[in-house]
Amino acid sequence: MAITREAGALVMEIYRSDFEVRGKQDASPVTEADEKAEHLILERLSTLQSRFPVVSEEAAAAGFVPEMGQCFWLVDPLDGTKEFIQRNGEFTVNIALIDNGIPVLGVVFAPALDRMYAGAIGLGAWLEVQGKRQAIECRSIPEDGLDVVASRSHGDADALDQFLKGRLVRSRKSAGSSLKICLVAEGEADLYPRLGRTMEWDIAAGHAVLVAAGGQIHALNGDVLSYGKRDLSNPHFYACSAGYR
């Protein structure tokens, strides 16, 4: 958690400056905050007693992906770069530990909102705001319908409508970055469908928090999402509370 806070402080320094936006090979944006936060996180993880391989977004974009093995870290130093650029505060620093394809530990820190989510298998999940920590868990599905959260910057309204067809929906709202998964984990939403391209580092930390809070992420065929795939990409998926069917 200390590493994510330190990276978050660095991100906020750049957030308050007149930063430059560049494009990567896949046309997605990147800023100095992505790169400096990643450098800091990689340096800090390298000093830990258990030195697992680290797969991180910007290093992977440059072609460096280590042999992952059974245990490895998945890092997104700035998830929601578009939200960062738009200065709406809905961006996060994500660090997850993967064991045999399963996210067993995750920390998601939204520095502009001062909201830190964390969770680990067997230890539960919690939210820390302004130094105060509280346990969080997924809720039961409301009888009058689902509260659905969707992507603010990567939405496909038609695909979402089709996915929700036949389901009783009470409300819809949008959010950025891995905060959408965390909203399900803390019982503020019931379902987050993602019907577009994502990478493993985008969601692993949020997935760990969600599982620790009693939820899960499934591919559209119902399989639980796993990590360590050769291309590090995710299928379309939905994050949900335990009571969702």
Phi, psi and omega per residue, in radians:
M1 nan -0.616 3.135
A2 -1.112 -0.611 -3.133
I3 -1.149 -0.760 -3.134
T4 -1.160 -0.629 3.101
R5 -1.154 -0.718 3.128
E6 -1.132 -0.761 3.098
A7 -1.136 -0.682 3.116
G8 -1.090 -0.684 3.100
A9 -1.107 -0.703 3.097
L10 -1.137 -0.755 3.102
V11 -1.023 -0.737 -3.106
M12 -1.179 -0.569 3.059
E13 -1.032 -0.763 -3.126
I14 -1.296 -0.635 3.114
Y15 -0.971 -0.630 -3.098
R16 -1.490 -0.023 -3.109
S17 -1.794 3.109 3.082
D18 -1.599 1.316 -3.015
F19 -1.408 2.788 -3.141
E20 -1.706 2.522 3.084
V21 -1.968 2.238 3.098
R22 -2.119 2.919 3.118
G23 -1.889 2.438 3.053
K24 -1.538 3.122 -3.103
Q25 -1.067 -0.534 3.131
D26 -1.543 0.185 3.095
A27 1.328 0.019 3.075
S28 -1.358 2.636 -3.085
P29 -1.374 2.698 3.062
V30 -2.510 2.554 3.132
T31 -2.261 3.020 3.065
E32 -1.023 -0.537 -3.125
A33 -1.135 -0.742 3.093
D34 -0.979 -0.831 -2.998
E35 -1.300 -0.758 -3.117
K36 -1.233 -0.674 3.107
A37 -1.136 -0.706 3.112
E38 -1.100 -0.763 3.140
H39 -1.037 -0.761 3.133
L40 -1.105 -0.807 -3.103
I41 -1.108 -0.783 3.137
L42 -1.074 -0.698 3.121
E43 -1.123 -0.760 -3.126
R44 -1.192 -0.726 3.140
L45 -1.128 -0.539 -3.130
S46 -1.194 -0.304 -3.130
T47 -1.614 -0.114 -3.138
L48 -1.216 2.676 -3.106
Q49 -1.104 -0.722 3.078
S50 -1.584 1.809 -3.031
R51 -1.665 1.436 3.090
F52 -1.449 2.704 3.040
P53 -1.024 2.666 -3.138
V54 -2.139 2.168 3.005
V55 -1.839 2.082 -3.060
S56 -2.284 2.576 -2.935
E57 -1.002 -0.920 -3.031
E58 -1.238 -0.639 3.064
A59 -1.116 -0.731 3.119
A60 -1.109 -0.673 3.115
A61 -1.107 -0.492 3.108
A62 -1.522 0.030 3.065
G63 1.698 0.104 -3.125
F64 -1.808 1.881 3.054
V65 -2.263 1.994 -3.096
P66 -1.271 2.902 2.981
E67 -1.118 2.136 -2.942
M68 -1.378 -0.703 -3.110
G69 1.227 -2.942 -3.106
Q70 -1.246 -0.734 -3.135
C71 -2.022 2.334 3.073
F72 -2.765 2.760 3.074
W73 -1.568 2.513 2.984
L74 -2.077 2.183 -3.009
V75 -2.224 2.255 2.911
D76 -2.092 1.796 -3.020
P77 -1.182 -0.425 3.079
L78 -2.630 1.605 3.103
D79 -1.511 2.238 -3.062
G80 1.613 0.779 3.135
T81 -1.026 -0.629 3.099
K82 -1.101 -0.650 3.098
E83 -1.197 -0.656 3.076
F84 -1.054 -0.808 -3.127
I85 -1.127 -0.667 3.137
Q86 -1.395 -0.112 3.088
R87 0.992 0.781 3.091
N88 -1.772 0.027 3.038
G89 1.473 -0.166 -3.011
E90 -1.619 0.997 3.085
F91 -2.224 2.747 -3.019
T92 -2.451 2.792 2.938
V93 -1.831 2.188 -3.020
N94 -2.120 2.233 3.040
I95 -2.337 2.236 -3.139
A96 -2.334 2.593 3.014
L97 -1.910 2.219 -3.124
I98 -1.871 2.322 3.094
D99 -2.261 1.996 3.122
N100 0.943 0.740 3.069
G101 1.496 -0.065 -3.058
I102 -1.925 2.329 3.050
P103 -1.341 1.888 -3.022
V104 -1.733 -0.269 -3.132
L105 -2.604 2.370 3.122
G106 -2.637 2.500 3.040
V107 -2.283 2.258 3.107
V108 -2.179 2.029 -3.102
F109 -2.085 2.165 3.054
A110 -1.791 1.623 -2.974
P111 -1.155 -0.586 3.140
A112 -1.220 -0.425 3.141
L113 -1.773 -0.136 -3.048
D114 0.904 0.879 3.086
R115 -2.172 2.095 3.098
M116 -2.050 2.130 3.064
Y117 -1.840 2.453 3.090
A118 -2.583 2.667 3.116
G119 -2.860 2.661 3.103
A120 -2.600 2.485 3.115
I121 -1.004 2.243 3.132
G122 1.513 -0.185 -3.113
L123 -2.015 -0.181 -3.117
G124 1.515 -3.053 -3.101
A125 -2.234 2.670 3.128
W126 -2.624 2.838 3.095
L127 -2.150 2.313 3.110
E128 -2.067 2.141 3.133
V129 -2.272 2.178 3.139
Q130 0.876 0.755 3.067
G131 1.402 -0.063 3.131
K132 -1.796 2.193 -3.071
R133 -1.879 2.394 3.076
Q134 -2.407 2.532 3.092
A135 -1.213 2.536 3.084
I136 -2.229 2.700 3.054
E137 -2.716 2.736 3.081
C138 -1.142 2.653 -3.130
R139 -1.767 2.965 2.987
S140 -1.295 2.625 -3.135
I141 -1.159 2.216 3.103
P142 -1.064 2.495 -3.121
E143 -1.116 -0.491 -3.096
D144 -1.603 0.216 2.979
G145 2.189 2.918 -3.092
L146 -1.371 2.482 2.872
D147 -1.701 2.026 -3.021
V148 -1.869 2.361 3.046
V149 -1.999 2.432 -3.097
A150 -2.284 2.932 -3.097
S151 -1.223 2.381 3.104
R152 -1.319 -0.651 -3.007
S153 -1.911 -0.160 -3.047
H154 -2.298 0.583 -3.045
G155 -1.400 2.647 2.995
D156 -2.247 1.667 -2.998
A157 -1.051 -0.716 -3.114
D158 -1.150 -0.755 3.132
A159 -1.133 -0.672 3.123
L160 -1.150 -0.747 3.104
D161 -1.026 -0.726 -3.128
Q162 -1.168 -0.716 3.137
F163 -1.111 -0.667 -3.070
L164 -1.504 -0.078 -3.090
K165 -1.016 2.245 3.135
G166 1.544 -0.116 3.105
R167 -1.723 2.515 3.106
L168 -1.405 1.970 -3.075
V169 -1.992 2.191 3.140
R170 -1.542 -0.678 -3.105
S171 -2.723 2.793 3.013
R172 -2.304 2.476 3.026
K173 -2.551 2.864 -3.113
S174 -2.016 2.619 3.068
A175 -2.663 2.879 -3.126
G176 -1.804 2.836 2.995
S177 0.949 -2.766 -3.117
S178 -1.321 0.032 3.030
L179 -1.015 -0.487 -3.136
K180 -1.087 -0.760 3.101
I181 -1.137 -0.698 -3.115
C182 -1.178 -0.529 3.068
L183 -1.094 -0.634 3.065
V184 -1.204 -0.716 -3.115
A185 -1.092 -0.614 -3.092
E186 -1.641 0.118 3.060
G187 1.389 0.370 3.079
E188 -1.650 -0.212 3.087
A189 -2.605 2.863 -3.095
D190 -1.928 -0.422 -2.971
L191 -2.665 2.345 3.017
Y192 -2.287 1.747 3.044
P193 -1.489 2.367 3.045
R194 -2.125 1.860 -3.020
L195 -1.935 0.885 3.138
G196 -2.791 -3.139 -3.040
R197 -1.264 2.311 2.949
T198 -2.458 2.852 3.084
M199 -1.955 2.828 -3.049
E200 -1.014 -0.702 -3.108
W201 -1.177 -0.352 3.131
D202 -1.136 -0.579 -2.918
I203 -2.193 -0.164 -3.003
A204 -1.053 -0.775 -3.117
A205 -1.145 -0.777 3.081
G206 -1.090 -0.656 3.110
H207 -1.067 -0.763 3.129
A208 -1.084 -0.739 3.106
V209 -1.092 -0.769 -3.107
L210 -1.103 -0.780 3.129
V211 -1.098 -0.736 3.128
A212 -1.133 -0.421 3.131
A213 -1.600 -0.017 3.083
G214 1.795 0.173 3.129
G215 -1.898 -2.903 -3.114
Q216 -2.836 2.804 3.010
I217 -2.059 2.226 -3.114
H218 -2.094 2.531 2.862
A219 -1.202 2.884 -3.061
L220 -1.107 -0.360 3.093
N221 -1.472 0.028 3.113
G222 1.703 -0.243 3.128
D223 -1.162 2.526 3.041
V224 -1.233 2.374 -3.139
L225 -1.151 2.422 3.096
S226 -2.192 2.972 -2.993
Y227 -2.247 2.770 -3.107
G228 1.724 0.313 3.108
K229 -1.203 2.680 -3.042
R230 -1.005 -0.745 -3.098
D231 -1.644 -0.019 3.067
L232 1.069 0.346 3.127
S233 -1.768 2.732 3.113
N234 -1.820 2.587 2.925
P235 -1.298 2.981 2.974
H236 -1.013 2.555 -3.018
F237 -2.631 3.041 2.953
Y238 -2.442 2.363 3.034
A239 -1.707 2.353 -3.004
C240 -2.602 2.807 2.994
S241 -1.322 2.908 -3.013
A242 -1.098 -0.493 -3.073
G243 -1.475 -0.011 -3.091
Y244 -1.361 2.369 3.047
R245 -2.266 nan nan
